[in-house]
C-alpha cells in the first residue's frame, strides 16, 4: 500500500518549503517568553504530513499562482491545525500522550503552557493571514481568506466538531451523524485549505469554488475514514499516535459503525468523488489528485 514516502517529488519539495516557511513565521525559540515560544515551535515543527499546506499549494498551483503568494495561507492553516492538536491532546479532551511519534505538548511543557501555546498559535495564524504580502496583494482576497479560516475554526467547524465528538463518546451514531461530526471536526479545515489556495490565486468563479469545496469535503472525509482504519490496523510506532485509542475510549468510528470492508468501500467512493470534482482542471489539478489519493492510502 502506498505511504507518505510515495508523494511525488514536487509535493515532497513543497513539504520542505512549508517547513521552512513555518520556521520563519514562528517566534524564535530564544525570545521571551522562552517557554511559550518553545512550546509553540514544538507543536508546529515536530513533524507532520503537512497535508493542509499542500492543499493550499495544490489549489493555488492549479489556478496559476506561484508559491510566494501561497506561503502565508499555507502557514496560517497549518498553524491552526497545530493549535487544534495541542488542545485536542489535553487531558480534558482526548487525553493523549503521543503525537507524531513524540510526547504531546502538554506532556513536555505542562497543561497550562500547552493551553497558552494553542491560544497564541491561533492568534498568530490570523496575524499572518491578515498581513499584506507583495506588491500585488489583494485586500479583498485577504478578507475572504480570513473569513474562510475563521469559519473553519468555530462552532460550525473544528470547535463544533470537537463538541460533537465529546458528546458522542459511548453513543451509537448513524453514518450520517458520524459524517456530519467529521465534516466539522476534520473536514472544515481541509475544505478551508483548498479554498484558501483558490482565494489566494484570485479565484472568484463560484462554480469552480463550489467544485473545490466538493473536492475538499470528499478529501476531508476520506482522511478521517483512513484515520479510523489506521486506528484499528495501525501500529503506534508507525502512525505516530496511540493505536486503538478510539476503541478503548468507546468513540464511534467508521469501522465500528459500518465495519472495515464497508469503510474501505466508502474510502474508494470518496476518492472518486474528489477526483470527479476537479476533472475540469485537467492536468492543472494533478497535485490535488495526488493528494486525494494520498489521503486515502497513507500509512500514518
C-alpha positions in Angstrom: 0.0 0.0 0.0 1.4 3.5 -0.9 2.6 5.6 2.1 3.7 9.2 2.6 7.0 8.3 1.0 5.1 7.9 -2.3 4.3 11.6 -2.6 5.6 12.8 -5.9 8.9 14.7 -5.8 7.2 18.1 -6.4 4.9 17.6 -3.4 7.8 16.4 -1.2 9.6 19.7 -2.2 6.5 21.6 -1.1 6.6 19.9 2.3 10.1 21.2 2.7 9.0 24.7 1.6 6.2 24.7 4.1 8.5 23.6 6.9 10.9 26.5 6.1 8.1 29.0 5.9 6.7 27.8 9.2 10.1 28.1 10.9 10.3 31.7 9.7 6.7 32.6 10.7 7.0 31.3 14.3 8.7 33.4 17.1 12.3 32.5 17.8 12.7 29.9 20.5 15.2 32.1 22.3 12.9 35.1 22.5 11.0 35.8 25.7 8.7 34.3 26.9 11.1 31.4 26.0 8.9 28.6 27.3 5.8 29.7 25.5 7.7 30.2 22.2 9.4 26.8 22.7 6.0 25.2 23.2 4.7 26.8 20.0 7.6 25.7 17.9 7.5 22.2 19.4 3.8 21.9 18.5 4.3 23.1 14.9 7.7 21.9 13.8 7.7 18.4 15.3 6.9 16.7 12.1 3.6 16.1 10.4 2.2 15.3 7.0 1.7 19.0 6.0 -1.5 17.9 4.1 -3.2 21.2 4.7 -0.4 23.4 3.3 0.0 21.0 0.4 -3.7 21.5 -0.4 -3.2 25.3 -0.3 -0.3 25.0 -2.7 -2.1 22.4 -4.9 -5.2 24.6 -5.4 -3.1 27.7 -5.9 -0.9 26.0 -8.5 -4.0 24.7 -10.3 -5.0 28.3 -10.8 -1.6 29.6 -11.8 -0.2 31.3 -8.7 3.4 30.9 -7.6 4.5 29.7 -4.1 5.4 33.1 -2.7 1.7 34.1 -2.7 0.7 30.8 -1.2 3.2 30.7 1.7 1.1 32.8 4.1 -2.2 30.9 3.8 -0.2 27.6 3.9 1.4 28.6 7.1 -1.8 30.0 8.6 -3.8 26.9 8.1 -1.1 24.6 9.4 -0.6 26.7 12.5 -4.4 26.5 13.1 -4.1 22.7 12.7 -1.2 22.5 15.1 -3.1 24.5 17.8 -6.1 22.2 17.4 -3.9 19.2 18.0 -2.3 20.7 21.1 -5.8 21.3 22.6 -7.2 18.0 21.4 -4.5 16.1 23.2 -5.2 17.7 26.6 -6.5 15.5 29.4 -9.9 17.3 29.3 -10.3 16.5 25.7 -8.7 13.4 24.0 -6.1 12.9 26.8 -3.3 11.6 24.6 0.4 11.3 25.4 1.7 10.7 21.9 1.6 12.8 18.8 3.7 12.4 15.6 5.7 9.8 17.5 6.7 12.3 20.2 5.3 13.2 23.6 2.4 15.6 23.3 2.9 19.3 24.0 1.3 19.2 27.5 3.4 16.2 28.5 6.6 18.2 27.7 5.5 21.7 28.7 2.7 21.2 31.1 -1.1 21.7 30.6 -1.1 25.4 31.3 1.7 26.2 28.9 0.1 23.9 26.2 -3.2 25.8 26.5 -1.3 29.1 26.1 0.7 27.8 23.2 -2.6 26.8 21.4 -4.1 30.2 22.1 -1.0 32.0 20.8 -0.8 29.8 17.7 -4.4 30.6 16.8 -3.8 34.3 17.1 -0.6 34.0 15.1 -2.4 32.3 12.2 -4.8 35.2 11.7 -2.0 37.7 12.1 -0.1 36.0 9.3 -3.1 35.9 7.0 -4.1 39.5 7.6 -0.6 40.9 6.8 -0.2 42.2 3.2 2.3 40.2 1.1 3.8 41.6 -2.1 3.0 44.4 -4.4 0.0 42.6 -6.0 -1.6 42.0 -2.6 -5.4 41.9 -2.8 -7.2 43.2 0.4 -10.5 41.6 -0.7 -8.9 38.2 -1.1 -7.3 38.6 2.3 -10.6 39.4 3.9 -12.2 36.4 2.1 -9.4 34.1 3.4 -9.8 35.4 6.9 -13.5 34.7 6.8 -13.0 31.2 5.4 -10.4 30.3 8.1 -12.4 31.8 10.9 -15.5 29.8 9.8 -13.4 26.6 9.7 -12.3 27.1 13.3 -15.5 28.0 15.1 -18.8 26.4 16.1 -19.6 25.3 12.6 -16.1 24.0 12.1 -13.4 22.4 14.3 -14.8 23.6 17.7 -18.3 22.4 16.8 -16.9 19.1 15.6 -15.0 18.6 18.8 -18.2 19.3 20.8 -20.0 16.6 18.7 -17.1 14.3 19.3 -17.2 14.8 23.1 -20.9 14.2 23.3 -20.6 11.1 21.0 -18.5 9.0 23.4 -20.4 5.8 24.2 -23.2 6.7 21.8 -24.3 4.8 18.7 -24.3 7.3 15.9 -25.7 6.8 12.4 -23.4 7.1 9.4 -25.0 10.4 8.6 -24.3 11.7 12.2 -20.8 10.4 12.1 -20.0 12.0 8.8 -21.5 15.3 10.0 -19.3 15.3 13.0 -16.1 14.7 11.0 -17.2 17.2 8.3 -16.9 19.7 11.1 -14.0 18.4 13.2 -11.6 17.4 10.4 -13.2 18.3 7.1 -13.8 22.0 7.7 -10.1 22.9 7.9 -9.3 20.7 5.0 -12.0 22.4 2.9 -10.7 25.7 4.0 -7.2 24.8 2.9 -8.4 24.2 -0.6 -10.4 27.4 -0.6 -7.5 29.5 0.8 -5.3 28.4 -2.1 -8.0 29.3 -4.6 -8.7 32.7 -3.0 -5.0 33.5 -2.8 -4.9 32.8 -6.5 -7.6 35.3 -7.1 -10.4 32.9 -7.9 -13.9 34.4 -7.9 -15.6 31.8 -10.1 -18.4 30.5 -7.9 -18.8 27.3 -9.9 -15.1 26.4 -9.6 -15.1 27.3 -5.9 -18.1 25.0 -5.4 -16.2 22.2 -7.2 -13.2 22.8 -5.0 -15.4 22.8 -1.9 -16.8 19.4 -3.1 -13.3 18.1 -3.5 -12.3 19.4 -0.1 -15.3 17.8 1.5 -14.6 14.4 0.0 -10.9 14.6 0.9 -11.7 15.6 4.5 -13.9 12.6 5.0 -11.5 10.3 3.2 -8.8 11.4 5.5 -10.9 10.6 8.6 -12.1 7.2 7.3 -8.4 6.3 6.7 -7.6 7.6 10.2 -10.3 5.3 11.7 -9.0 2.3 9.7 -5.4 3.0 10.9 -6.7 3.2 14.5 -7.8 -0.4 14.1 -5.0 -1.8 11.9 -2.0 0.5 12.5 0.9 0.3 15.0 1.6 3.2 17.3 5.3 3.3 16.1 4.1 3.8 12.5 1.1 6.0 12.8 2.8 8.3 15.4 0.0 8.2 18.0 -1.7 5.7 20.2 -3.2 2.9 18.1 -6.6 1.5 19.3 -7.3 4.6 21.4 -10.7 5.3 19.8 -12.0 1.8 20.5 -10.7 2.0 24.1 -12.5 5.3 24.6 -15.7 3.9 23.1 -15.7 6.5 20.4 -17.9 6.0 17.3 -15.8 5.4 14.2 -16.4 4.3 10.6 -15.2 0.7 11.3 -17.3 0.5 14.5 -20.5 1.6 12.7 -20.2 0.1 9.2 -17.3 -2.4 9.6 -13.9 -2.4 7.9 -14.9 -3.7 4.5 -17.6 -1.0 4.1 -15.2 1.6 5.4 -12.7 0.7 2.7 -15.5 0.9 0.1 -16.6 4.3 1.5 -12.9 5.4 1.2 -12.8 4.5 -2.5 -16.1 6.3 -3.2 -14.8 9.5 -1.5 -11.6 9.5 -3.5 -13.6 9.0 -6.7 -15.9 11.9 -5.7 -12.9 14.1 -5.1 -11.3 13.3 -8.5 -14.5 13.8 -10.3 -15.0 17.3 -8.7 -11.6 18.5 -10.1 -11.9 16.9 -13.5 -12.4 20.3 -15.3 -8.9 21.4 -14.0 -7.3 18.7 -16.2 -3.5 18.4 -15.8 -3.5 21.6 -13.6 -5.2 19.6 -10.9 -2.5 16.9 -10.7 -1.3 17.9 -7.3 -4.8 17.9 -5.9 -5.5 14.5 -7.4 -2.3 13.1 -5.9 -3.3 14.5 -2.5 -6.7 12.9 -2.7 -5.2 9.5 -3.3 -2.6 10.1 -0.6 -5.2 10.9 2.0 -6.8 7.5 1.4 -3.6 5.5 1.1 -1.2 6.9 3.8 0.3 4.6 6.4 0.2 7.2 9.2 
